[in-house]
Amino acid sequence: MNSPVTPWVLAGRIFAIVGMAFFAAVAILFFIGGFWLWGLGSTALFFPFLLLIVVVERWQAARGMIGPPDPEPEVEAE
């Protein structure tokens, strides 16, 4: 069975998703308001959080925390 998710992975996921959502929303508002330079800056700040979620998920997958469950051992009938 796969091990449970650690609090650090959970915190990394939450931090990355909140950061991506915030900077995407701010960028959209800046673009709508006509502040193109600020919108590009907010868009640029979106990508470190995207990178963080990719790193967290790859780290988690490398340690077997996510993915398909381990196969059950076959028991032979006597």
RAMOQUI-V832815 format. One record per pair of residues at least 12 apart in sequence whose ideal C-beta (glycine too) atoms are under 10 Angstrom apart, sorted by sequence separation. I is the first residue (numbers start at 1). J is the second residue. If there is no record, write none. Layout:
# RAMOQUI-V832815
{{I & J} {I & J}}
This chain:
# RAMOQUI-V832815
{{26 & 38} {27 & 39} {30 & 42} {31 & 43} {26 & 39} {27 & 40} {29 & 42} {30 & 43} {27 & 41} {28 & 42} {26 & 41} {27 & 42} {28 & 43} {26 & 42} {27 & 43} {25 & 42} {26 & 43} {27 & 44} {23 & 41} {24 & 42} {27 & 45} {23 & 42} {24 & 43} {26 & 45} {27 & 46} {22 & 42} {23 & 43} {26 & 46} {23 & 44} {24 & 45} {25 & 46} {23 & 45} {24 & 46} {22 & 45} {23 & 46} {22 & 46} {23 & 47} {20 & 45} {21 & 46} {23 & 48} {24 & 49} {19 & 45} {20 & 46} {23 & 49} {24 & 50} {19 & 46} {20 & 47} {22 & 49} {23 & 50} {20 & 48} {21 & 49} {19 & 48} {20 & 49} {19 & 49} {20 & 50} {18 & 49} {19 & 50} {16 & 48} {17 & 49} {20 & 52} {16 & 49} {19 & 52} {20 & 53} {15 & 49} {16 & 50} {19 & 53} {16 & 51} {17 & 52} {16 & 52} {17 & 53} {15 & 52} {16 & 53} {15 & 53} {16 & 54} {13 & 52} {16 & 55} {12 & 52} {13 & 53} {16 & 56} {12 & 53} {15 & 56} {16 & 57} {12 & 55} {13 & 56} {12 & 56} {13 & 57} {11 & 56} {12 & 57} {10 & 56} {9 & 56} {12 & 59} {13 & 60} {8 & 56} {9 & 57} {12 & 60} {9 & 59} {8 & 59} {9 & 60} {8 & 60} {6 & 60} {9 & 63} {5 & 60} {9 & 65} {3 & 60} {6 & 63} {9 & 66} {2 & 60} {6 & 65} {3 & 63} {5 & 65} {2 & 63} {3 & 64} {4 & 65} {5 & 66} {2 & 64} {3 & 65} {2 & 65} {3 & 66} {2 & 66} {2 & 67} {2 & 68} {2 & 69} {1 & 69} {2 & 70} {1 & 70} {1 & 72}}
